[in-house]
């Protein structure tokens, strides 16, 4: 499981790096913060929440997996 999380983190960091470089280039081209494509008020919030969801937090599981697992266990308990 830790290999999967490591690969997921590496892929996410690659996408984050690509989007940040794209945002910097767009800022330089259009002269506005984050250019025309990005909503600057929520960009930082989305980046922070997205990255925090994929880092291992509890026993090697990332927070997104813990949320889904909790929802699945809760759904199973409601069904019984």
C-alpha positions, 0 to 999 in steps of 0.5 A: 500500500505504501508504494501505491501512496508514494506513486500517487504522491509523485504523480500529484506533485508532477501535476501540481508542478505542471499547473504551477508553471502553467499559472506562472506563464499565464500570469506573465502573458496576461498580466493578471494574477494566475491569468484568465483561466484560474480563479485566484480566490480559490486556487490556493485553497484547492491546492492546499486541500488537494495536496493534504488529501493524498499524503499518508496520515493514518497508518500509511493511508491517505486522508482521502482513503480514510474518508472513503473507508469511513463512509463505506463502514458507515453505509454498511452499519446503516444497512444492518 
